[in-house]
Amino acid sequence: PTKYWSETNRLENEGDNNHRRILAKLFSGEYDAMEVLKLKDIVESLEDAIDAFEKVANTVEQIAVKES
């Protein structure tokens, strides 16, 4: 079980790192403003999904600890 929680945390951290890296690339001047706005919305939605998954995993972990 501990491996599961550690992997979930690792993946969420990796998602955060990718999120920051992608935003930096979007605002590097390589893309036009409209493209940045469109892609930024997608990137933010993906980050929200990753954060939501972590919250679910934390809730499951809390339940598992209480039941053990």
Secondary structure, 3 states (H helix, E strand, C coil): CHHHHHHHHHHHHHHHHHHHHHHHHHCCCCCCHHHHHHHHHHHHHHHHHHHHHHHHHHHHHHHHHHHC
